[in-house]
């Protein structure tokens, strides 16, 4: 069912088979997906679907996103392999900034109690965590190696 729903949004062809990131708040869905050239787009549902709108930048792999405290935080992997973040605050997108590290695949993000936690896999399969609680922490391994 998820694949049908994603195909219905026109997303499945956009990002090379990787799933988009989706946020939900106050009755609104926001879908973030990347085009075949790596440009990140946003589509919003608030009773009807908006058009796709570019949030800029070029990323590789999948995306992670979270909405908290009136802000969107979208995470992707830069062409140089570093974790990057673009933040939307009232007034617009701030632009992509590097958070460092060498990561692969799709980052995952969560928010709780004023803290953001981002999880990403290294090219060698080690999963790392980076935390924001006023400032970004260093990367910390959560242990083990994935296949």
N, C-alpha and C positions, 0 to 999 in steps of 0.2 A: 504494500500500500504506500509506503514512504516513497518508493521509486516512482510510482504513478503520480503522486502528489507533486514531487519535485519536477517531474517531466511536465506536468500541467503548468508549472510556473515558468517553463522554458529554461530551467537552470541546468538540467543534466548535460546539455551540450556545451554550455558555457565554460565549465571549469574542468574539462578533461576527465569527468567521471568522479571527481571529488565532491563530497557533499558541501553545501554552503553552511555558513553559520547563521543561526536564527536567534533573535531575542524576542521576548514578549513582555509588555508592560501596559497597564491601563487599557486593555482591550486592543492593543496595537501589536502587530507582528512586523519585524524588520528582518529582511533576508539580505545577507551579504554574500556575494559570489564573485569569483574572478573570471574575467574573459579569457579566451585562449592566449591572448598576449600578456596576461597577468594583471590587467587593470582591475581594480576592485570596484564593484557596483553595489548599490543599495536599492532595494525595492520595499515599499511600505504598504501594509494593509491596515486600514482604519475604516472599515466598511466597504471600501473598494481598493483595488490595487493601484498604486502609483506607477509611473514609468520608472525604468531603471535610471539611476543617477550615479555618475562616477564620484567616488570619494578620492580618486587619484591614486598615485603610486603604482609600482609594479611589484608583485609578490609571486612566489612560487609555492606549490603545495596548497594545502587546505587553509581555512581560516578559523579562528576562534573569536567569539564576540560576547560581550556582556553589556547590559544596561544597568546602571546604578546611579542614584543621586542626580538624575537628570542628564547624565552623560552616557554616550556610547564609547566603548573601548573595543577596537577591532585589532586582532593580532594576526600577523602573517610572517612569512619568511622572505627576507630580502633576496635579490639575485646573488648576493655575496654569502648567503647562508645564515645570516644573523636574524634573530627574532626582532621584529619591528612592530610598532604600535601606532595607530592613528586614533586620535580622540576627538569626539564631537562634543562641543559645549554650545550653549545658546550663542549664536553668532556664526557657527560653522565649524568645519573640520580644521584641526590644528596642523595637520601634515604628519607624514610618517617620521618616526624617530627610532633609531636603533637602540635595542636593549641589550645587545651583545650576545655572546655565545655563538656556537655553531650548531644549528639544529636542522632537523629534517622532518618531513611529514606534515602533520597538522597539529598546531598548538591547541591546548585546552585551557580555558580560563574560568575561574569562579570568583564570586564576590561574597563576602560576609563580614559583618561588623566593622566596616571601614577598611577592609583588607582585600586586596586582589592577589590571587595565586594563579600563576601561569605554569603549566606543565608542558614540557617539550622533550622530544627524543633526540639524542645526538645521532650523528651518522653511524656510530658504532653500536647503537641500540640501548644506550643508558638513558633512563628517564631522569630529567632534572626539574627542579622547582625553583621559581623566582617569585618573590613576594614583594608587594608594595604595601607599606603601611606608613605613608608619609614620604618615604624614599624607597627606591628599589634595592633589594638585597642582592648579594652575589648569588650565582647559580649554586644549588645544592643537589647532589645526587640523592634520589630516594631509594637507591639500592637495586641491584640486579641488572641483568642485561636481557633485552628482548630479542628473540630469534633473529 
